């Protein structure tokens, strides 16, 4: 477990180990959700980052757009289900 401190202005510095694990860069956007009296921090990916994910996938495999669509729908459904927890 990693500990962080609130500043006088209610700001928090995300520790390096957490930033690395979440792939956070300076000025990144994050979501903070209150869940069962805990704060959950999640990175918000920009359209540019998501586009990069598809570009990488396309380099490695021939495009089967039906598979891409199905996998994308699965990922979105899983993310939506996790938000309800």
PyMOL Python script that loads the backbone (N, CA, C, O; Angstrom):
from pymol import cmd

cmd.read_pdbstr("""\
ATOM      1  N   UNK A   1       0.855  -1.171   0.000  1.00  0.00           N
ATOM      2  CA  UNK A   1       0.000   0.000   0.000  1.00  0.00           C
ATOM      3  C   UNK A   1       0.902   1.236   0.000  1.00  0.00           C
ATOM      4  O   UNK A   1       1.931   1.263   0.675  1.00  0.00           O
ATOM      5  N   UNK A   2       0.514   2.233  -0.748  1.00  0.00           N
ATOM      6  CA  UNK A   2       1.266   3.476  -0.860  1.00  0.00           C
ATOM      7  C   UNK A   2       0.499   4.591  -0.176  1.00  0.00           C
ATOM      8  O   UNK A   2      -0.727   4.657  -0.275  1.00  0.00           O
ATOM      9  N   UNK A   3       1.211   5.466   0.515  1.00  0.00           N
ATOM     10  CA  UNK A   3       0.595   6.574   1.235  1.00  0.00           C
ATOM     11  C   UNK A   3       0.923   7.885   0.535  1.00  0.00           C
ATOM     12  O   UNK A   3       2.037   8.071   0.045  1.00  0.00           O
ATOM     13  N   UNK A   4      -0.043   8.792   0.488  1.00  0.00           N
ATOM     14  CA  UNK A   4       0.150  10.136  -0.063  1.00  0.00           C
ATOM     15  C   UNK A   4      -0.446  11.122   0.932  1.00  0.00           C
ATOM     16  O   UNK A   4      -1.200  10.729   1.823  1.00  0.00           O
ATOM     17  N   UNK A   5      -0.115  12.388   0.784  1.00  0.00           N
ATOM     18  CA  UNK A   5      -0.581  13.419   1.715  1.00  0.00           C
ATOM     19  C   UNK A   5      -1.344  14.510   0.965  1.00  0.00           C
ATOM     20  O   UNK A   5      -1.033  14.822  -0.185  1.00  0.00           O
ATOM     21  N   UNK A   6      -2.334  15.077   1.622  1.00  0.00           N
ATOM     22  CA  UNK A   6      -3.065  16.215   1.078  1.00  0.00           C
ATOM     23  C   UNK A   6      -2.313  17.495   1.427  1.00  0.00           C
ATOM     24  O   UNK A   6      -1.832  17.656   2.548  1.00  0.00           O
ATOM     25  N   UNK A   7      -2.216  18.412   0.448  1.00  0.00           N
ATOM     26  CA  UNK A   7      -1.575  19.699   0.708  1.00  0.00           C
ATOM     27  C   UNK A   7      -2.571  20.646   1.374  1.00  0.00           C
ATOM     28  O   UNK A   7      -3.735  20.301   1.577  1.00  0.00           O
ATOM     29  N   UNK A   8      -2.099  21.833   1.705  1.00  0.00           N
ATOM     30  CA  UNK A   8      -2.977  22.851   2.292  1.00  0.00           C
ATOM     31  C   UNK A   8      -4.091  23.254   1.329  1.00  0.00           C
ATOM     32  O   UNK A   8      -5.133  23.754   1.754  1.00  0.00           O
ATOM     33  N   UNK A   9      -3.869  23.035   0.026  1.00  0.00           N
ATOM     34  CA  UNK A   9      -4.875  23.376  -0.989  1.00  0.00           C
ATOM     35  C   UNK A   9      -5.698  22.149  -1.394  1.00  0.00           C
ATOM     36  O   UNK A   9      -6.365  22.166  -2.429  1.00  0.00           O
ATOM     37  N   UNK A  10      -5.656  21.105  -0.599  1.00  0.00           N
ATOM     38  CA  UNK A  10      -6.398  19.869  -0.834  1.00  0.00           C
ATOM     39  C   UNK A  10      -5.918  19.110  -2.066  1.00  0.00           C
ATOM     40  O   UNK A  10      -6.683  18.338  -2.644  1.00  0.00           O
ATOM     41  N   UNK A  11      -4.686  19.311  -2.474  1.00  0.00           N
ATOM     42  CA  UNK A  11      -4.124  18.603  -3.620  1.00  0.00           C
ATOM     43  C   UNK A  11      -3.350  17.386  -3.137  1.00  0.00           C
ATOM     44  O   UNK A  11      -2.865  17.340  -2.007  1.00  0.00           O
ATOM     45  N   UNK A  12      -3.248  16.402  -4.023  1.00  0.00           N
ATOM     46  CA  UNK A  12      -2.525  15.188  -3.689  1.00  0.00           C
ATOM     47  C   UNK A  12      -1.548  14.887  -4.824  1.00  0.00           C
ATOM     48  O   UNK A  12      -1.879  15.079  -5.994  1.00  0.00           O
ATOM     49  N   UNK A  13      -0.365  14.422  -4.488  1.00  0.00           N
ATOM     50  CA  UNK A  13       0.599  13.976  -5.483  1.00  0.00           C
ATOM     51  C   UNK A  13       0.485  12.464  -5.577  1.00  0.00           C
ATOM     52  O   UNK A  13       0.612  11.758  -4.577  1.00  0.00           O
ATOM     53  N   UNK A  14       0.246  11.979  -6.776  1.00  0.00           N
ATOM     54  CA  UNK A  14       0.126  10.534  -6.979  1.00  0.00           C
ATOM     55  C   UNK A  14       1.544   9.954  -6.969  1.00  0.00           C
ATOM     56  O   UNK A  14       2.381  10.373  -7.768  1.00  0.00           O
ATOM     57  N   UNK A  15       1.821   9.009  -6.091  1.00  0.00           N
ATOM     58  CA  UNK A  15       3.162   8.443  -5.999  1.00  0.00           C
ATOM     59  C   UNK A  15       3.627   7.802  -7.310  1.00  0.00           C
ATOM     60  O   UNK A  15       2.816   7.317  -8.099  1.00  0.00           O
ATOM     61  N   UNK A  16       4.930   7.807  -7.525  1.00  0.00           N
ATOM     62  CA  UNK A  16       5.525   7.311  -8.767  1.00  0.00           C
ATOM     63  C   UNK A  16       5.093   5.888  -9.091  1.00  0.00           C
ATOM     64  O   UNK A  16       4.776   5.590 -10.243  1.00  0.00           O
ATOM     65  N   UNK A  17       5.077   5.015  -8.110  1.00  0.00           N
ATOM     66  CA  UNK A  17       4.718   3.616  -8.384  1.00  0.00           C
ATOM     67  C   UNK A  17       3.294   3.504  -8.929  1.00  0.00           C
ATOM     68  O   UNK A  17       3.023   2.667  -9.790  1.00  0.00           O
ATOM     69  N   UNK A  18       2.384   4.343  -8.430  1.00  0.00           N
ATOM     70  CA  UNK A  18       0.996   4.334  -8.909  1.00  0.00           C
ATOM     71  C   UNK A  18       0.924   4.951 -10.302  1.00  0.00           C
ATOM     72  O   UNK A  18       0.233   4.429 -11.176  1.00  0.00           O
ATOM     73  N   UNK A  19       1.636   6.065 -10.514  1.00  0.00           N
ATOM     74  CA  UNK A  19       1.655   6.701 -11.844  1.00  0.00           C
ATOM     75  C   UNK A  19       2.153   5.732 -12.897  1.00  0.00           C
ATOM     76  O   UNK A  19       1.582   5.646 -13.985  1.00  0.00           O
ATOM     77  N   UNK A  20       3.202   5.008 -12.586  1.00  0.00           N
ATOM     78  CA  UNK A  20       3.749   4.030 -13.545  1.00  0.00           C
ATOM     79  C   UNK A  20       2.749   2.908 -13.805  1.00  0.00           C
ATOM     80  O   UNK A  20       2.520   2.530 -14.954  1.00  0.00           O
ATOM     81  N   UNK A  21       2.160   2.381 -12.749  1.00  0.00           N
ATOM     82  CA  UNK A  21       1.217   1.270 -12.897  1.00  0.00           C
ATOM     83  C   UNK A  21       0.009   1.659 -13.739  1.00  0.00           C
ATOM     84  O   UNK A  21      -0.516   0.839 -14.493  1.00  0.00           O
ATOM     85  N   UNK A  22      -0.437   2.921 -13.611  1.00  0.00           N
ATOM     86  CA  UNK A  22      -1.604   3.388 -14.375  1.00  0.00           C
ATOM     87  C   UNK A  22      -1.214   4.027 -15.703  1.00  0.00           C
ATOM     88  O   UNK A  22      -2.086   4.363 -16.505  1.00  0.00           O
ATOM     89  N   UNK A  23       0.082   4.200 -15.944  1.00  0.00           N
ATOM     90  CA  UNK A  23       0.532   4.821 -17.189  1.00  0.00           C
ATOM     91  C   UNK A  23       0.189   6.303 -17.258  1.00  0.00           C
ATOM     92  O   UNK A  23      -0.101   6.823 -18.335  1.00  0.00           O
ATOM     93  N   UNK A  24       0.219   6.991 -16.111  1.00  0.00           N
ATOM     94  CA  UNK A  24      -0.144   8.408 -16.066  1.00  0.00           C
ATOM     95  C   UNK A  24       1.034   9.292 -16.465  1.00  0.00           C
ATOM     96  O   UNK A  24       2.177   9.026 -16.094  1.00  0.00           O
ATOM     97  N   UNK A  25       0.746  10.324 -17.210  1.00  0.00           N
ATOM     98  CA  UNK A  25       1.725  11.340 -17.594  1.00  0.00           C
ATOM     99  C   UNK A  25       1.313  12.658 -16.957  1.00  0.00           C
ATOM    100  O   UNK A  25       0.220  12.770 -16.402  1.00  0.00           O
ATOM    101  N   UNK A  26       2.194  13.661 -17.036  1.00  0.00           N
ATOM    102  CA  UNK A  26       1.846  14.972 -16.497  1.00  0.00           C
ATOM    103  C   UNK A  26       0.590  15.500 -17.179  1.00  0.00           C
ATOM    104  O   UNK A  26       0.394  15.311 -18.379  1.00  0.00           O
ATOM    105  N   UNK A  27      -0.246  16.155 -16.404  1.00  0.00           N
ATOM    106  CA  UNK A  27      -1.482  16.777 -16.860  1.00  0.00           C
ATOM    107  C   UNK A  27      -2.514  15.756 -17.368  1.00  0.00           C
ATOM    108  O   UNK A  27      -3.458  16.123 -18.068  1.00  0.00           O
ATOM    109  N   UNK A  28      -2.332  14.485 -17.018  1.00  0.00           N
ATOM    110  CA  UNK A  28      -3.300  13.451 -17.398  1.00  0.00           C
ATOM    111  C   UNK A  28      -4.607  13.683 -16.650  1.00  0.00           C
ATOM    112  O   UNK A  28      -4.620  14.250 -15.558  1.00  0.00           O
ATOM    113  N   UNK A  29      -5.689  13.240 -17.247  1.00  0.00           N
ATOM    114  CA  UNK A  29      -6.988  13.317 -16.584  1.00  0.00           C
ATOM    115  C   UNK A  29      -7.264  11.978 -15.915  1.00  0.00           C
ATOM    116  O   UNK A  29      -6.935  10.916 -16.445  1.00  0.00           O
ATOM    117  N   UNK A  30      -7.876  12.055 -14.741  1.00  0.00           N
ATOM    118  CA  UNK A  30      -8.256  10.849 -14.015  1.00  0.00           C
ATOM    119  C   UNK A  30      -9.688  10.999 -13.526  1.00  0.00           C
ATOM    120  O   UNK A  30     -10.170  12.108 -13.297  1.00  0.00           O
ATOM    121  N   UNK A  31     -10.351   9.875 -13.371  1.00  0.00           N
ATOM    122  CA  UNK A  31     -11.669   9.837 -12.742  1.00  0.00           C
ATOM    123  C   UNK A  31     -11.456   9.428 -11.299  1.00  0.00           C
ATOM    124  O   UNK A  31     -10.604   8.592 -11.001  1.00  0.00           O
ATOM    125  N   UNK A  32     -12.230  10.017 -10.410  1.00  0.00           N
ATOM    126  CA  UNK A  32     -12.206   9.606  -9.013  1.00  0.00           C
ATOM    127  C   UNK A  32     -13.631   9.237  -8.638  1.00  0.00           C
ATOM    128  O   UNK A  32     -14.544  10.059  -8.717  1.00  0.00           O
ATOM    129  N   UNK A  33     -13.804   8.000  -8.232  1.00  0.00           N
ATOM    130  CA  UNK A  33     -15.126   7.501  -7.877  1.00  0.00           C
ATOM    131  C   UNK A  33     -15.143   7.155  -6.387  1.00  0.00           C
ATOM    132  O   UNK A  33     -14.218   6.519  -5.881  1.00  0.00           O
ATOM    133  N   UNK A  34     -16.176   7.568  -5.707  1.00  0.00           N
ATOM    134  CA  UNK A  34     -16.353   7.193  -4.310  1.00  0.00           C
ATOM    135  C   UNK A  34     -17.123   5.886  -4.283  1.00  0.00           C
ATOM    136  O   UNK A  34     -18.256   5.802  -4.758  1.00  0.00           O
ATOM    137  N   UNK A  35     -16.482   4.860  -3.713  1.00  0.00           N
ATOM    138  CA  UNK A  35     -17.085   3.533  -3.694  1.00  0.00           C
ATOM    139  C   UNK A  35     -16.874   2.916  -2.316  1.00  0.00           C
ATOM    140  O   UNK A  35     -15.738   2.693  -1.899  1.00  0.00           O
ATOM    141  N   UNK A  36     -17.953   2.645  -1.621  1.00  0.00           N
ATOM    142  CA  UNK A  36     -17.881   2.021  -0.291  1.00  0.00           C
ATOM    143  C   UNK A  36     -16.885   2.738   0.614  1.00  0.00           C
ATOM    144  O   UNK A  36     -16.031   2.097   1.227  1.00  0.00           O
ATOM    145  N   UNK A  37     -16.990   4.052   0.700  1.00  0.00           N
ATOM    146  CA  UNK A  37     -16.158   4.876   1.563  1.00  0.00           C
ATOM    147  C   UNK A  37     -14.672   4.843   1.171  1.00  0.00           C
ATOM    148  O   UNK A  37     -13.801   5.074   2.009  1.00  0.00           O
ATOM    149  N   UNK A  38     -14.391   4.554  -0.104  1.00  0.00           N
ATOM    150  CA  UNK A  38     -13.038   4.583  -0.644  1.00  0.00           C
ATOM    151  C   UNK A  38     -13.050   5.392  -1.928  1.00  0.00           C
ATOM    152  O   UNK A  38     -14.064   5.448  -2.624  1.00  0.00           O
ATOM    153  N   UNK A  39     -11.932   6.014  -2.239  1.00  0.00           N
ATOM    154  CA  UNK A  39     -11.790   6.744  -3.499  1.00  0.00           C
ATOM    155  C   UNK A  39     -11.033   5.852  -4.476  1.00  0.00           C
ATOM    156  O   UNK A  39      -9.950   5.357  -4.164  1.00  0.00           O
ATOM    157  N   UNK A  40     -11.611   5.649  -5.666  1.00  0.00           N
ATOM    158  CA  UNK A  40     -10.996   4.829  -6.704  1.00  0.00           C
ATOM    159  C   UNK A  40     -10.543   5.763  -7.818  1.00  0.00           C
ATOM    160  O   UNK A  40     -11.340   6.538  -8.347  1.00  0.00           O
ATOM    161  N   UNK A  41      -9.266   5.690  -8.172  1.00  0.00           N
ATOM    162  CA  UNK A  41      -8.653   6.554  -9.185  1.00  0.00           C
ATOM    163  C   UNK A  41      -8.457   5.754 -10.460  1.00  0.00           C
ATOM    164  O   UNK A  41      -7.856   4.680 -10.438  1.00  0.00           O
ATOM    165  N   UNK A  42      -8.970   6.279 -11.588  1.00  0.00           N
ATOM    166  CA  UNK A  42      -8.847   5.611 -12.884  1.00  0.00           C
ATOM    167  C   UNK A  42      -8.380   6.617 -13.925  1.00  0.00           C
ATOM    168  O   UNK A  42      -8.858   7.751 -13.942  1.00  0.00           O
ATOM    169  N   UNK A  43      -7.451   6.220 -14.796  1.00  0.00           N
ATOM    170  CA  UNK A  43      -7.050   7.132 -15.867  1.00  0.00           C
ATOM    171  C   UNK A  43      -8.182   7.299 -16.883  1.00  0.00           C
ATOM    172  O   UNK A  43      -8.923   6.356 -17.164  1.00  0.00           O
ATOM    173  N   UNK A  44      -8.303   8.499 -17.424  1.00  0.00           N
ATOM    174  CA  UNK A  44      -9.252   8.768 -18.506  1.00  0.00           C
ATOM    175  C   UNK A  44      -8.423   8.829 -19.776  1.00  0.00           C
ATOM    176  O   UNK A  44      -7.550   9.687 -19.909  1.00  0.00           O
ATOM    177  N   UNK A  45      -8.683   7.941 -20.693  1.00  0.00           N
ATOM    178  CA  UNK A  45      -7.912   7.873 -21.929  1.00  0.00           C
ATOM    179  C   UNK A  45      -8.509   8.809 -22.970  1.00  0.00           C
ATOM    180  O   UNK A  45      -9.725   8.856 -23.153  1.00  0.00           O
ATOM    181  N   UNK A  46      -7.656   9.542 -23.639  1.00  0.00           N
ATOM    182  CA  UNK A  46      -8.110  10.446 -24.692  1.00  0.00           C
ATOM    183  C   UNK A  46      -8.382   9.661 -25.968  1.00  0.00           C
ATOM    184  O   UNK A  46      -7.944   8.519 -26.110  1.00  0.00           O
ATOM    185  N   UNK A  47      -9.097  10.271 -26.880  1.00  0.00           N
ATOM    186  CA  UNK A  47      -9.374   9.642 -28.175  1.00  0.00           C
ATOM    187  C   UNK A  47      -8.059   9.334 -28.881  1.00  0.00           C
ATOM    188  O   UNK A  47      -7.929   8.296 -29.530  1.00  0.00           O
ATOM    189  N   UNK A  48      -7.105  10.215 -28.759  1.00  0.00           N
ATOM    190  CA  UNK A  48      -5.798  10.002 -29.405  1.00  0.00           C
ATOM    191  C   UNK A  48      -5.119   8.735 -28.869  1.00  0.00           C
ATOM    192  O   UNK A  48      -4.539   7.971 -29.641  1.00  0.00           O
ATOM    193  N   UNK A  49      -5.190   8.511 -27.555  1.00  0.00           N
ATOM    194  CA  UNK A  49      -4.591   7.309 -26.973  1.00  0.00           C
ATOM    195  C   UNK A  49      -5.321   6.056 -27.435  1.00  0.00           C
ATOM    196  O   UNK A  49      -4.691   5.048 -27.756  1.00  0.00           O
ATOM    197  N   UNK A  50      -6.649   6.119 -27.470  1.00  0.00           N
ATOM    198  CA  UNK A  50      -7.434   4.962 -27.902  1.00  0.00           C
ATOM    199  C   UNK A  50      -7.141   4.659 -29.366  1.00  0.00           C
ATOM    200  O   UNK A  50      -7.012   3.498 -29.752  1.00  0.00           O
ATOM    201  N   UNK A  51      -7.038   5.701 -30.172  1.00  0.00           N
ATOM    202  CA  UNK A  51      -6.714   5.500 -31.577  1.00  0.00           C
ATOM    203  C   UNK A  51      -5.381   4.775 -31.707  1.00  0.00           C
ATOM    204  O   UNK A  51      -5.216   3.917 -32.574  1.00  0.00           O
ATOM    205  N   UNK A  52      -4.438   5.121 -30.850  1.00  0.00           N
ATOM    206  CA  UNK A  52      -3.134   4.470 -30.861  1.00  0.00           C
ATOM    207  C   UNK A  52      -3.221   2.992 -30.550  1.00  0.00           C
ATOM    208  O   UNK A  52      -2.454   2.197 -31.093  1.00  0.00           O
ATOM    209  N   UNK A  53      -4.143   2.612 -29.685  1.00  0.00           N
ATOM    210  CA  UNK A  53      -4.329   1.200 -29.355  1.00  0.00           C
ATOM    211  C   UNK A  53      -4.754   0.425 -30.591  1.00  0.00           C
ATOM    212  O   UNK A  53      -4.230  -0.657 -30.855  1.00  0.00           O
ATOM    213  N   UNK A  54      -5.700   0.970 -31.352  1.00  0.00           N
ATOM    214  CA  UNK A  54      -6.167   0.290 -32.551  1.00  0.00           C
ATOM    215  C   UNK A  54      -5.068   0.245 -33.613  1.00  0.00           C
ATOM    216  O   UNK A  54      -4.940  -0.740 -34.341  1.00  0.00           O
ATOM    217  N   UNK A  55      -4.283   1.308 -33.696  1.00  0.00           N
ATOM    218  CA  UNK A  55      -3.188   1.356 -34.661  1.00  0.00           C
ATOM    219  C   UNK A  55      -2.183   0.244 -34.364  1.00  0.00           C
ATOM    220  O   UNK A  55      -1.736  -0.449 -35.279  1.00  0.00           O
ATOM    221  N   UNK A  56      -1.831   0.072 -33.103  1.00  0.00           N
ATOM    222  CA  UNK A  56      -0.897  -0.982 -32.703  1.00  0.00           C
ATOM    223  C   UNK A  56      -1.466  -2.360 -33.045  1.00  0.00           C
ATOM    224  O   UNK A  56      -0.751  -3.221 -33.558  1.00  0.00           O
ATOM    225  N   UNK A  57      -2.733  -2.562 -32.764  1.00  0.00           N
ATOM    226  CA  UNK A  57      -3.361  -3.850 -33.053  1.00  0.00           C
ATOM    227  C   UNK A  57      -3.349  -4.120 -34.557  1.00  0.00           C
ATOM    228  O   UNK A  57      -3.128  -5.253 -34.986  1.00  0.00           O
ATOM    229  N   UNK A  58      -3.584  -3.093 -35.344  1.00  0.00           N
ATOM    230  CA  UNK A  58      -3.617  -3.258 -36.802  1.00  0.00           C
ATOM    231  C   UNK A  58      -2.249  -3.613 -37.350  1.00  0.00           C
ATOM    232  O   UNK A  58      -2.157  -4.324 -38.351  1.00  0.00           O
ATOM    233  N   UNK A  59      -1.179  -3.134 -36.719  1.00  0.00           N
ATOM    234  CA  UNK A  59       0.171  -3.449 -37.187  1.00  0.00           C
ATOM    235  C   UNK A  59       0.489  -4.929 -37.000  1.00  0.00           C
ATOM    236  O   UNK A  59       1.221  -5.521 -37.793  1.00  0.00           O
ATOM    237  N   UNK A  60      -0.063  -5.515 -35.955  1.00  0.00           N
ATOM    238  CA  UNK A  60       0.277  -6.889 -35.606  1.00  0.00           C
ATOM    239  C   UNK A  60      -0.564  -7.942 -36.321  1.00  0.00           C
ATOM    240  O   UNK A  60      -0.142  -9.092 -36.442  1.00  0.00           O
ATOM    241  N   UNK A  61      -1.731  -7.567 -36.789  1.00  0.00           N
ATOM    242  CA  UNK A  61      -2.631  -8.548 -37.386  1.00  0.00           C
ATOM    243  C   UNK A  61      -3.344  -7.920 -38.582  1.00  0.00           C
ATOM    244  O   UNK A  61      -3.562  -6.709 -38.619  1.00  0.00           O
ATOM    245  N   UNK A  62      -3.703  -8.745 -39.551  1.00  0.00           N
ATOM    246  CA  UNK A  62      -4.545  -8.214 -40.631  1.00  0.00           C
ATOM    247  C   UNK A  62      -5.895  -7.801 -40.049  1.00  0.00           C
ATOM    248  O   UNK A  62      -6.407  -8.439 -39.129  1.00  0.00           O
ATOM    249  N   UNK A  63      -6.456  -6.742 -40.589  1.00  0.00           N
ATOM    250  CA  UNK A  63      -7.704  -6.206 -40.041  1.00  0.00           C
ATOM    251  C   UNK A  63      -8.876  -7.135 -40.341  1.00  0.00           C
ATOM    252  O   UNK A  63      -9.206  -7.392 -41.498  1.00  0.00           O
ATOM    253  N   UNK A  64      -9.482  -7.619 -39.297  1.00  0.00           N
ATOM    254  CA  UNK A  64     -10.751  -8.315 -39.384  1.00  0.00           C
ATOM    255  C   UNK A  64     -11.695  -7.427 -38.587  1.00  0.00           C
ATOM    256  O   UNK A  64     -11.794  -7.561 -37.367  1.00  0.00           O
ATOM    257  N   UNK A  65     -12.381  -6.532 -39.260  1.00  0.00           N
ATOM    258  CA  UNK A  65     -13.131  -5.485 -38.569  1.00  0.00           C
ATOM    259  C   UNK A  65     -14.278  -6.030 -37.743  1.00  0.00           C
ATOM    260  O   UNK A  65     -14.685  -5.394 -36.771  1.00  0.00           O
ATOM    261  N   UNK A  66     -14.806  -7.174 -38.094  1.00  0.00           N
ATOM    262  CA  UNK A  66     -15.863  -7.773 -37.277  1.00  0.00           C
ATOM    263  C   UNK A  66     -15.292  -8.172 -35.908  1.00  0.00           C
ATOM    264  O   UNK A  66     -15.931  -7.958 -34.877  1.00  0.00           O
ATOM    265  N   UNK A  67     -14.098  -8.746 -35.908  1.00  0.00           N
ATOM    266  CA  UNK A  67     -13.445  -9.120 -34.650  1.00  0.00           C
ATOM    267  C   UNK A  67     -13.112  -7.878 -33.835  1.00  0.00           C
ATOM    268  O   UNK A  67     -13.322  -7.861 -32.622  1.00  0.00           O
ATOM    269  N   UNK A  68     -12.598  -6.843 -34.483  1.00  0.00           N
ATOM    270  CA  UNK A  68     -12.266  -5.597 -33.799  1.00  0.00           C
ATOM    271  C   UNK A  68     -13.514  -5.018 -33.148  1.00  0.00           C
ATOM    272  O   UNK A  68     -13.482  -4.601 -31.990  1.00  0.00           O
ATOM    273  N   UNK A  69     -14.616  -4.994 -33.900  1.00  0.00           N
ATOM    274  CA  UNK A  69     -15.877  -4.461 -33.368  1.00  0.00           C
ATOM    275  C   UNK A  69     -16.348  -5.281 -32.172  1.00  0.00           C
ATOM    276  O   UNK A  69     -16.732  -4.717 -31.147  1.00  0.00           O
ATOM    277  N   UNK A  70     -16.323  -6.594 -32.295  1.00  0.00           N
ATOM    278  CA  UNK A  70     -16.777  -7.471 -31.217  1.00  0.00           C
ATOM    279  C   UNK A  70     -15.921  -7.299 -29.968  1.00  0.00           C
ATOM    280  O   UNK A  70     -16.446  -7.192 -28.860  1.00  0.00           O
ATOM    281  N   UNK A  71     -14.604  -7.273 -30.148  1.00  0.00           N
ATOM    282  CA  UNK A  71     -13.706  -7.102 -29.002  1.00  0.00           C
ATOM    283  C   UNK A  71     -13.899  -5.734 -28.345  1.00  0.00           C
ATOM    284  O   UNK A  71     -13.854  -5.622 -27.120  1.00  0.00           O
ATOM    285  N   UNK A  72     -14.113  -4.701 -29.151  1.00  0.00           N
ATOM    286  CA  UNK A  72     -14.338  -3.357 -28.617  1.00  0.00           C
ATOM    287  C   UNK A  72     -15.629  -3.325 -27.806  1.00  0.00           C
ATOM    288  O   UNK A  72     -15.664  -2.750 -26.718  1.00  0.00           O
ATOM    289  N   UNK A  73     -16.678  -3.934 -28.322  1.00  0.00           N
ATOM    290  CA  UNK A  73     -17.943  -3.989 -27.588  1.00  0.00           C
ATOM    291  C   UNK A  73     -17.778  -4.727 -26.272  1.00  0.00           C
ATOM    292  O   UNK A  73     -18.361  -4.326 -25.264  1.00  0.00           O
ATOM    293  N   UNK A  74     -16.986  -5.810 -26.262  1.00  0.00           N
ATOM    294  CA  UNK A  74     -16.733  -6.560 -25.032  1.00  0.00           C
ATOM    295  C   UNK A  74     -16.016  -5.692 -24.004  1.00  0.00           C
ATOM    296  O   UNK A  74     -16.384  -5.677 -22.830  1.00  0.00           O
ATOM    297  N   UNK A  75     -14.985  -4.965 -24.455  1.00  0.00           N
ATOM    298  CA  UNK A  75     -14.225  -4.109 -23.549  1.00  0.00           C
ATOM    299  C   UNK A  75     -15.116  -3.021 -22.953  1.00  0.00           C
ATOM    300  O   UNK A  75     -15.029  -2.733 -21.760  1.00  0.00           O
ATOM    301  N   UNK A  76     -15.975  -2.415 -23.781  1.00  0.00           N
ATOM    302  CA  UNK A  76     -16.871  -1.361 -23.290  1.00  0.00           C
ATOM    303  C   UNK A  76     -17.871  -1.936 -22.293  1.00  0.00           C
ATOM    304  O   UNK A  76     -18.151  -1.314 -21.268  1.00  0.00           O
ATOM    305  N   UNK A  77     -18.408  -3.113 -22.584  1.00  0.00           N
ATOM    306  CA  UNK A  77     -19.365  -3.750 -21.680  1.00  0.00           C
ATOM    307  C   UNK A  77     -18.708  -4.085 -20.343  1.00  0.00           C
ATOM    308  O   UNK A  77     -19.314  -3.892 -19.289  1.00  0.00           O
ATOM    309  N   UNK A  78     -17.474  -4.584 -20.381  1.00  0.00           N
ATOM    310  CA  UNK A  78     -16.756  -4.897 -19.136  1.00  0.00           C
ATOM    311  C   UNK A  78     -16.505  -3.633 -18.325  1.00  0.00           C
ATOM    312  O   UNK A  78     -16.673  -3.626 -17.105  1.00  0.00           O
ATOM    313  N   UNK A  79     -16.100  -2.560 -19.009  1.00  0.00           N
ATOM    314  CA  UNK A  79     -15.849  -1.298 -18.303  1.00  0.00           C
ATOM    315  C   UNK A  79     -17.135  -0.773 -17.672  1.00  0.00           C
ATOM    316  O   UNK A  79     -17.120  -0.303 -16.534  1.00  0.00           O
ATOM    317  N   UNK A  80     -18.242  -0.850 -18.396  1.00  0.00           N
ATOM    318  CA  UNK A  80     -19.532  -0.396 -17.870  1.00  0.00           C
ATOM    319  C   UNK A  80     -19.940  -1.250 -16.664  1.00  0.00           C
ATOM    320  O   UNK A  80     -20.455  -0.720 -15.679  1.00  0.00           O
ATOM    321  N   UNK A  81     -19.720  -2.533 -16.733  1.00  0.00           N
ATOM    322  CA  UNK A  81     -20.069  -3.412 -15.610  1.00  0.00           C
ATOM    323  C   UNK A  81     -19.213  -3.098 -14.388  1.00  0.00           C
ATOM    324  O   UNK A  81     -19.702  -3.136 -13.259  1.00  0.00           O
ATOM    325  N   UNK A  82     -17.952  -2.791 -14.606  1.00  0.00           N
ATOM    326  CA  UNK A  82     -17.054  -2.469 -13.495  1.00  0.00           C
ATOM    327  C   UNK A  82     -17.418  -1.139 -12.846  1.00  0.00           C
ATOM    328  O   UNK A  82     -17.183  -0.954 -11.651  1.00  0.00           O
ATOM    329  N   UNK A  83     -17.980  -0.219 -13.602  1.00  0.00           N
ATOM    330  CA  UNK A  83     -18.374   1.085 -13.036  1.00  0.00           C
ATOM    331  C   UNK A  83     -19.515   0.912 -12.043  1.00  0.00           C
ATOM    332  O   UNK A  83     -19.655   1.722 -11.126  1.00  0.00           O
ATOM    333  N   UNK A  84     -20.318  -0.108 -12.202  1.00  0.00           N
ATOM    334  CA  UNK A  84     -21.451  -0.335 -11.310  1.00  0.00           C
ATOM    335  C   UNK A  84     -21.072  -0.978  -9.989  1.00  0.00           C
ATOM    336  O   UNK A  84     -21.903  -1.093  -9.089  1.00  0.00           O
ATOM    337  N   UNK A  85     -19.824  -1.397  -9.871  1.00  0.00           N
ATOM    338  CA  UNK A  85     -19.403  -2.080  -8.632  1.00  0.00           C
ATOM    339  C   UNK A  85     -19.108  -1.137  -7.530  1.00  0.00           C
ATOM    340  O   UNK A  85     -18.744  -1.563  -6.434  1.00  0.00           O
TER     341      UNK A  85
END
""", "prot")
cmd.dss("prot")
cmd.show_as("cartoon", "prot")
cmd.util.cbc("prot")
cmd.orient("prot")
